[in-house]
Amino acid sequence: MKKTYEGDVKITKENHKEWEKKLEYIKIISGYVYIRENATFQAPKLEKSGYVDIRENATFQAPKLEKSGYVYIRENATFQAPKLEKSGYVD
């Protein structure tokens, strides 16, 4: 089973279920993760990603995320990544 998703992920409140299913077993997203306004996204297996941008009133839950590019959290957004150890430039 593929563990890496090559490309960017753009989550909206309309497509979040589709993306959650598509990325259910993905551990690495090579591009950025963009969570649009009022969207919710859960990535239970994700361990590494490019930058993360969580827009207003959006929620992103990634309990295993340890490394990420820069993280932007907008007004009233929620970001849950308790294992995040490194953000910014990630090799």
LINWO-V765589 format. One line per field, one symbol per residue. ss: DSSP state (h for helix, s for strand, l for the rest). psi: psi as a letter, one per 40 degrees, with the letter a starting at -180 (. if undefined). burial: # if it has 16 or more other C-alpha atoms within 10 Angstrom, else .. A space follows every 50 residues. Layout:
ss = ???
psi = ???
burial = ???
This chain:
ss = lllsslllsssllllhhhhhhhlllllsslllsssllllssslllllssl lsssllllssslllllssllsssllllssslllllssllll
psi = hhehhhaihhhiddedddddddedehdhhdaihhhiheihhhgdehdiia ihhhihfihhhgdehdhiaihhhaheihhhgeehdhibhh.
burial = ...##...#.##...#..##..#.########################## #####################.#...###.#..#..#....
